[in-house]
Amino acid sequence: MSTISEKHQMFMSQVHAAKLPEPEFEYVLALSMRKPAGEVRFDFAWPDQKIAVQLDRDSQRIYEQAVRYVAQEQGWRVWYVSGEMVLCGAAITAVLAGLANEIASRDRQSTS
């Protein structure tokens, strides 16, 4: 069985193989502009595209839904992926699709 660290390394290898931009590791997103602000740490993030990936969290589903909701309110797309998704390539496939959609969306906005 792979450890979290091995899965993180495997995901980064997939990112490099796909020739994606380097994500920020352990990116911190403030969940509120109010003081004190809550925050969440994403395992991998592309802040310019507002795309984040969270690997193998044992946290409660309610917490994940709350983080996803608040992050989406700020324009982020968040994927919670399992180690199995990393192993079979589904995690990187989701990120590739998300980045492609974000780039296409920005291209459409810039030509409008």
LODO-522533 format. One record per residue (C-alpha): residue number from 0; residue in three letters; x, y, z. Coordinates in pm, whole numbers, plus 32768, in hexadecimal, padded with zeros to 4 digits. Layout:
<r><nr>NUM</nr><rest>ALA</rest><xx>X</xx><yy>Y</yy><zz>Z</zz></r>
...
END
This chain:
<r><nr>0</nr><rest>MET</rest><xx>8000</xx><yy>8000</yy><zz>8000</zz></r>
<r><nr>1</nr><rest>SER</rest><xx>8085</xx><yy>8156</yy><zz>7FA3</zz></r>
<r><nr>2</nr><rest>THR</rest><xx>80AE</xx><yy>8265</yy><zz>80A6</zz></r>
<r><nr>3</nr><rest>ILE</rest><xx>802C</xx><yy>83C7</yy><zz>807C</zz></r>
<r><nr>4</nr><rest>SER</rest><xx>818D</xx><yy>843D</yy><zz>802D</zz></r>
<r><nr>5</nr><rest>GLU</rest><xx>81B0</xx><yy>833D</yy><zz>7F15</zz></r>
<r><nr>6</nr><rest>LYS</rest><xx>805F</xx><yy>83A7</yy><zz>7E88</zz></r>
<r><nr>7</nr><rest>HIS</rest><xx>80C5</xx><yy>8514</yy><zz>7E90</zz></r>
<r><nr>8</nr><rest>GLN</rest><xx>8205</xx><yy>84BB</yy><zz>7DD7</zz></r>
<r><nr>9</nr><rest>MET</rest><xx>8146</xx><yy>83EB</yy><zz>7CDA</zz></r>
<r><nr>10</nr><rest>PHE</rest><xx>8051</xx><yy>8506</yy><zz>7C9B</zz></r>
<r><nr>11</nr><rest>MET</rest><xx>8174</xx><yy>85FA</yy><zz>7C66</zz></r>
<r><nr>12</nr><rest>SER</rest><xx>8211</xx><yy>8504</yy><zz>7B71</zz></r>
<r><nr>13</nr><rest>GLN</rest><xx>80C7</xx><yy>84FC</yy><zz>7AB3</zz></r>
<r><nr>14</nr><rest>VAL</rest><xx>80BB</xx><yy>8679</yy><zz>7AB3</zz></r>
<r><nr>15</nr><rest>HIS</rest><xx>821A</xx><yy>8685</yy><zz>7A20</zz></r>
<r><nr>16</nr><rest>ALA</rest><xx>81D0</xx><yy>8574</yy><zz>7920</zz></r>
<r><nr>17</nr><rest>ALA</rest><xx>809D</xx><yy>8638</yy><zz>78B0</zz></r>
<r><nr>18</nr><rest>LYS</rest><xx>817B</xx><yy>876D</yy><zz>788D</zz></r>
<r><nr>19</nr><rest>LEU</rest><xx>8096</xx><yy>8837</yy><zz>796F</zz></r>
<r><nr>20</nr><rest>PRO</rest><xx>810F</xx><yy>896E</yy><zz>7A1F</zz></r>
<r><nr>21</nr><rest>GLU</rest><xx>81A8</xx><yy>8929</yy><zz>7B72</zz></r>
<r><nr>22</nr><rest>PRO</rest><xx>809A</xx><yy>893A</yy><zz>7C7E</zz></r>
<r><nr>23</nr><rest>GLU</rest><xx>80D4</xx><yy>89DA</yy><zz>7DCF</zz></r>
<r><nr>24</nr><rest>PHE</rest><xx>80F7</xx><yy>88D3</yy><zz>7EDE</zz></r>
<r><nr>25</nr><rest>GLU</rest><xx>8031</xx><yy>8904</yy><zz>8020</zz></r>
<r><nr>26</nr><rest>TYR</rest><xx>7F8F</xx><yy>8A43</yy><zz>7FA1</zz></r>
<r><nr>27</nr><rest>VAL</rest><xx>7ED0</xx><yy>8B04</yy><zz>80AE</zz></r>
<r><nr>28</nr><rest>LEU</rest><xx>7D83</xx><yy>8BA3</yy><zz>804E</zz></r>
<r><nr>29</nr><rest>ALA</rest><xx>7CD9</xx><yy>8C97</yy><zz>813B</zz></r>
<r><nr>30</nr><rest>LEU</rest><xx>7B6D</xx><yy>8C33</yy><zz>8156</zz></r>
<r><nr>31</nr><rest>SER</rest><xx>7AF5</xx><yy>8D8A</yy><zz>81BB</zz></r>
<r><nr>32</nr><rest>MET</rest><xx>7B61</xx><yy>8EF1</yy><zz>8196</zz></r>
<r><nr>33</nr><rest>ARG</rest><xx>7AE9</xx><yy>8F31</yy><zz>82FB</zz></r>
<r><nr>34</nr><rest>LYS</rest><xx>7BD8</xx><yy>8F2B</yy><zz>8421</zz></r>
<r><nr>35</nr><rest>PRO</rest><xx>7C26</xx><yy>8E2C</yy><zz>84A2</zz></r>
<r><nr>36</nr><rest>ALA</rest><xx>7C10</xx><yy>8D71</yy><zz>835B</zz></r>
<r><nr>37</nr><rest>GLY</rest><xx>7BFC</xx><yy>8BFB</yy><zz>8340</zz></r>
<r><nr>38</nr><rest>GLU</rest><xx>7CE1</xx><yy>8B4F</yy><zz>824E</zz></r>
<r><nr>39</nr><rest>VAL</rest><xx>7D10</xx><yy>8A08</yy><zz>819C</zz></r>
<r><nr>40</nr><rest>ARG</rest><xx>7E50</xx><yy>896E</yy><zz>811E</zz></r>
<r><nr>41</nr><rest>PHE</rest><xx>7E36</xx><yy>88C4</yy><zz>7FCB</zz></r>
<r><nr>42</nr><rest>ASP</rest><xx>7F34</xx><yy>87B6</yy><zz>7F76</zz></r>
<r><nr>43</nr><rest>PHE</rest><xx>7F61</xx><yy>8844</yy><zz>7E17</zz></r>
<r><nr>44</nr><rest>ALA</rest><xx>7EDE</xx><yy>8986</yy><zz>7D80</zz></r>
<r><nr>45</nr><rest>TRP</rest><xx>7EF5</xx><yy>8A52</yy><zz>7C46</zz></r>
<r><nr>46</nr><rest>PRO</rest><xx>7E92</xx><yy>8BA5</yy><zz>7CDD</zz></r>
<r><nr>47</nr><rest>ASP</rest><xx>7E85</xx><yy>8C61</yy><zz>7B92</zz></r>
<r><nr>48</nr><rest>GLN</rest><xx>7D86</xx><yy>8B67</yy><zz>7B11</zz></r>
<r><nr>49</nr><rest>LYS</rest><xx>7CE1</xx><yy>8B3B</yy><zz>7C69</zz></r>
<r><nr>50</nr><rest>ILE</rest><xx>7CFC</xx><yy>89C2</yy><zz>7C57</zz></r>
<r><nr>51</nr><rest>ALA</rest><xx>7D56</xx><yy>88EF</yy><zz>7D85</zz></r>
<r><nr>52</nr><rest>VAL</rest><xx>7D89</xx><yy>877E</yy><zz>7DCF</zz></r>
<r><nr>53</nr><rest>GLN</rest><xx>7D69</xx><yy>86E0</yy><zz>7F25</zz></r>
<r><nr>54</nr><rest>LEU</rest><xx>7DEE</xx><yy>857D</yy><zz>7F4D</zz></r>
<r><nr>55</nr><rest>ASP</rest><xx>7D6E</xx><yy>8474</yy><zz>803D</zz></r>
<r><nr>56</nr><rest>ARG</rest><xx>7CD5</xx><yy>853F</yy><zz>8153</zz></r>
<r><nr>57</nr><rest>ASP</rest><xx>7C32</xx><yy>847B</yy><zz>826A</zz></r>
<r><nr>58</nr><rest>SER</rest><xx>7B67</xx><yy>85AB</yy><zz>82C9</zz></r>
<r><nr>59</nr><rest>GLN</rest><xx>79F2</xx><yy>85A1</yy><zz>82DE</zz></r>
<r><nr>60</nr><rest>ARG</rest><xx>792B</xx><yy>85CD</yy><zz>81A1</zz></r>
<r><nr>61</nr><rest>ILE</rest><xx>7876</xx><yy>86FB</yy><zz>8236</zz></r>
<r><nr>62</nr><rest>TYR</rest><xx>79C3</xx><yy>87AE</yy><zz>8260</zz></r>
<r><nr>63</nr><rest>GLU</rest><xx>7A24</xx><yy>8760</yy><zz>80F9</zz></r>
<r><nr>64</nr><rest>GLN</rest><xx>78D8</xx><yy>87E2</yy><zz>807A</zz></r>
<r><nr>65</nr><rest>ALA</rest><xx>78FB</xx><yy>8921</yy><zz>8147</zz></r>
<r><nr>66</nr><rest>VAL</rest><xx>7A5B</xx><yy>8962</yy><zz>80C7</zz></r>
<r><nr>67</nr><rest>ARG</rest><xx>79F1</xx><yy>891C</yy><zz>7F62</zz></r>
<r><nr>68</nr><rest>TYR</rest><xx>78C7</xx><yy>8A07</yy><zz>7F83</zz></r>
<r><nr>69</nr><rest>VAL</rest><xx>7994</xx><yy>8B27</yy><zz>8013</zz></r>
<r><nr>70</nr><rest>ALA</rest><xx>7AAE</xx><yy>8AF0</yy><zz>7F1A</zz></r>
<r><nr>71</nr><rest>GLN</rest><xx>79B3</xx><yy>8AEA</yy><zz>7DFA</zz></r>
<r><nr>72</nr><rest>GLU</rest><xx>7921</xx><yy>8C30</yy><zz>7E7B</zz></r>
<r><nr>73</nr><rest>GLN</rest><xx>7A7E</xx><yy>8CBE</yy><zz>7E3E</zz></r>
<r><nr>74</nr><rest>GLY</rest><xx>7A8A</xx><yy>8C28</yy><zz>7CDF</zz></r>
<r><nr>75</nr><rest>TRP</rest><xx>7B53</xx><yy>8AED</yy><zz>7D31</zz></r>
<r><nr>76</nr><rest>ARG</rest><xx>7B1D</xx><yy>898C</yy><zz>7CB2</zz></r>
<r><nr>77</nr><rest>VAL</rest><xx>7B86</xx><yy>8885</yy><zz>7DAF</zz></r>
<r><nr>78</nr><rest>TRP</rest><xx>7BB6</xx><yy>8712</yy><zz>7D77</zz></r>
<r><nr>79</nr><rest>TYR</rest><xx>7BCC</xx><yy>861E</yy><zz>7E98</zz></r>
<r><nr>80</nr><rest>VAL</rest><xx>7C7B</xx><yy>84EE</yy><zz>7E0B</zz></r>
<r><nr>81</nr><rest>SER</rest><xx>7CD1</xx><yy>839D</yy><zz>7E9E</zz></r>
<r><nr>82</nr><rest>GLY</rest><xx>7E1A</xx><yy>82E9</yy><zz>7E83</zz></r>
<r><nr>83</nr><rest>GLU</rest><xx>7D71</xx><yy>81F3</yy><zz>7D9B</zz></r>
<r><nr>84</nr><rest>MET</rest><xx>7D17</xx><yy>8311</yy><zz>7CB0</zz></r>
<r><nr>85</nr><rest>VAL</rest><xx>7E86</xx><yy>8377</yy><zz>7CA9</zz></r>
<r><nr>86</nr><rest>LEU</rest><xx>7EF4</xx><yy>8211</yy><zz>7C69</zz></r>
<r><nr>87</nr><rest>CYS</rest><xx>7E06</xx><yy>81DE</yy><zz>7B42</zz></r>
<r><nr>88</nr><rest>GLY</rest><xx>7E3D</xx><yy>833A</yy><zz>7AAC</zz></r>
<r><nr>89</nr><rest>ALA</rest><xx>7CDE</xx><yy>83C0</yy><zz>7AED</zz></r>
<r><nr>90</nr><rest>ALA</rest><xx>7D5E</xx><yy>84DC</yy><zz>7BC9</zz></r>
<r><nr>91</nr><rest>ILE</rest><xx>7E45</xx><yy>8570</yy><zz>7AC1</zz></r>
<r><nr>92</nr><rest>THR</rest><xx>7D35</xx><yy>8542</yy><zz>79B9</zz></r>
<r><nr>93</nr><rest>ALA</rest><xx>7C49</xx><yy>8619</yy><zz>7A8A</zz></r>
<r><nr>94</nr><rest>VAL</rest><xx>7D54</xx><yy>8726</yy><zz>7AB6</zz></r>
<r><nr>95</nr><rest>LEU</rest><xx>7DA7</xx><yy>8727</yy><zz>7942</zz></r>
<r><nr>96</nr><rest>ALA</rest><xx>7C37</xx><yy>8756</yy><zz>78EE</zz></r>
<r><nr>97</nr><rest>GLY</rest><xx>7C12</xx><yy>8869</yy><zz>79F1</zz></r>
<r><nr>98</nr><rest>LEU</rest><xx>7D42</xx><yy>8928</yy><zz>7977</zz></r>
<r><nr>99</nr><rest>ALA</rest><xx>7CD6</xx><yy>8902</yy><zz>780C</zz></r>
<r><nr>100</nr><rest>ASN</rest><xx>7B7B</xx><yy>8986</yy><zz>7860</zz></r>
<r><nr>101</nr><rest>GLU</rest><xx>7C0C</xx><yy>8AAC</yy><zz>7922</zz></r>
<r><nr>102</nr><rest>ILE</rest><xx>7CF5</xx><yy>8B0B</yy><zz>7803</zz></r>
<r><nr>103</nr><rest>ALA</rest><xx>7BD9</xx><yy>8AEF</yy><zz>7705</zz></r>
<r><nr>104</nr><rest>SER</rest><xx>7AF7</xx><yy>8BC2</yy><zz>77E2</zz></r>
<r><nr>105</nr><rest>ARG</rest><xx>7C00</xx><yy>8CD1</yy><zz>7804</zz></r>
<r><nr>106</nr><rest>ASP</rest><xx>7C3E</xx><yy>8CCC</yy><zz>768C</zz></r>
<r><nr>107</nr><rest>ARG</rest><xx>7AC9</xx><yy>8CFB</yy><zz>764B</zz></r>
<r><nr>108</nr><rest>GLN</rest><xx>7ABB</xx><yy>8E1D</yy><zz>7742</zz></r>
<r><nr>109</nr><rest>SER</rest><xx>7BE9</xx><yy>8EC9</yy><zz>76AC</zz></r>
<r><nr>110</nr><rest>THR</rest><xx>7B55</xx><yy>8EBB</yy><zz>754B</zz></r>
<r><nr>111</nr><rest>SER</rest><xx>7A01</xx><yy>8F3E</yy><zz>75B8</zz></r>
END
